Amino acid sequence: MGAGGALVVMALALGLSGCGLFQGQDPENKALDQTDAIRIVLDANQPDLSKGVIYDPKAPLHFKVGFGRHGIACAGSTFQEGITPLGTFKVNAILSTTTFAMDPSLITKSGKSEAELRQNLFRDMNAIDFKGDGETGEYGLGYISLAPVENTDQPFRFNTYDGKFRWYSFAIHGTNNDRRVGKAVTGGCINVNQATLKILLSTVQLGDEVVISSDSPCLS
């Protein structure tokens, strides 16, 4: 995360503590405040205690997260629908209506031009009706794709779903209902509220590290 991004985080942290984010003087959060990576700690028994932090030495910014409806997978696992994996990840794409950044190898893999992906990819992904009930916008304001640092077989790919071209991966993304954050309800990704996602989209860069851990039992 660049120095400019860190300044943005610090400034926004001072103004958003009432928007579902919480800052870093709580003793329970001190263990998170030790690295410049984005750190996320999941609690399978009490999902509402699951949290993340964007580290800044002056004002670490803590935020609530939700995770997969079927539980937590051990580090090194192959991604499965509804299960959130633990481990260390690198950001390989940042997608929103106003932001597009993607690892060049993924752009090549897509078979489409960067201009076409920039214009259409997130819009089409966020228009998918996953449950077939007419509800869309499940990624909220954006989608931050994560690739495991450990070399493991993963099902991540470009494909067509519900007639929409998409990038299928593990990610941090927003929500169309902030009440879903802090619960085990997602398809396996990490969800955050809209205020948090705005900060992430303005500070996260390609290659940034995200560490996801838990003291809860994990599925192997």
WOHUCOR-V594297 format. One record per residue. RES is the residue in one small letter. PSI is psi in whole degrees, 0 to 359 (NA if undefined). Layout:
RES|PSI, RES|PSI
This chain:
m|130, g|165, a|321, g|319, g|321, a|322, l|320, v|316, v|314, m|317, a|316, l|329, a|324, l|337, g|355, l|15, s|344, g|9, c|32, g|3, l|158, f|144, q|178, g|25, q|353, d|124, p|329, e|340, n|352, k|326, a|336, l|334, d|52, q|10, t|157, d|2, a|160, i|125, r|138, i|131, v|123, l|145, d|105, a|330, n|324, q|82, p|331, d|348, l|357, s|137, k|163, g|170, v|137, i|116, y|133, d|132, p|334, k|326, a|75, p|135, l|112, h|147, f|153, k|152, v|156, g|168, f|190, g|141, r|342, h|6, g|200, i|133, a|146, c|155, a|141, g|1, s|157, t|134, f|133, q|147, e|129, g|359, i|128, t|123, p|147, l|164, g|191, t|133, f|158, k|141, v|124, n|0, a|143, i|115, l|134, s|184, t|339, t|353, t|136, f|119, a|132, m|139, d|130, p|328, s|328, l|321, i|314, t|317, k|330, s|334, g|9, k|164, s|157, e|321, a|319, e|318, l|317, r|320, q|324, n|334, l|304, f|321, r|315, d|319, m|318, n|354, a|1, i|134, d|88, f|324, k|357, g|24, d|11, g|358, e|127, t|187, g|27, e|348, y|0, g|231, l|345, g|176, y|120, i|104, s|140, l|135, a|135, p|139, v|320, e|136, n|100, t|152, d|130, q|153, p|13, f|133, r|163, f|135, n|182, t|129, y|129, d|33, g|7, k|134, f|134, r|163, w|116, y|118, s|178, f|145, a|165, i|128, h|174, g|204, t|157, n|7, n|104, d|344, r|346, r|346, v|141, g|16, k|159, a|83, v|354, t|173, g|11, g|338, c|169, i|129, n|151, v|162, n|172, q|323, a|317, t|315, l|324, k|318, i|314, l|315, l|333, s|351, t|326, v|143, q|159, l|137, g|348, d|149, e|138, v|122, v|123, i|124, s|172, s|147, d|355, s|155, p|144, c|156, l|130, s|NA
